[in-house]
Amino acid sequence: MNWIWTGAVLMGLGGFLAATDRRYRVRVRREEDLPDDDTDTAARPSTAATG
């Protein structure tokens, strides 16, 4: 029974370590750096349904 709890604790620590990986924060930062203005709407396809 102790091995089951040890395995659960190790998996939890591994998940926490993976969640704190720097590569995830870099990806979020890149998405935040994208411009929010709609100056290039002609280049983007419209998501609105046309009737």
N, C-alpha and C positions, 0 to 999 in steps of 0.2 A: 504494500500500500504506500510506503514511503517513496517508492520509485515513481508512482503515478503523480504524487504531489511535486516531486522534484522535476519531473518532466513538464508539468504545467507551469511551474515557476520559471523554468528555463525558456519555455515558449513565450511566456509573457515578457521576459527580459529581452528576448530576441525581437519581438514585435515592437517594443518600446525603442530599442536601438535602431530598428529599421525606420520607424516613424520620425526619428530625430536626424535622419540622414540629410546632409547639406544639399544633396541634389534635388530633393523635393522643394526646399525653400527657394532655390535658384529658379526653378520652373515657375513657381508662383510669382516671383518678382518679375520675370519676363512678361507674364500675362498682364501684370499691373502697369508695366511700362508702355503698353500699347495705347495709341491715342484714342480718346473717347469721342472725338468730333466726327461728324458724318460728312466730311468733305469729299470722301471717295465713295459715295453711295452708288455711283454708276458702275464701279468696278465690282461691287458686291451683288450677288443675286438677292432678290427680294424674298423675304420669308412670309410676306403677307399673301393670303390666297386671293387670286384674281377671279372675278366672277364672270 
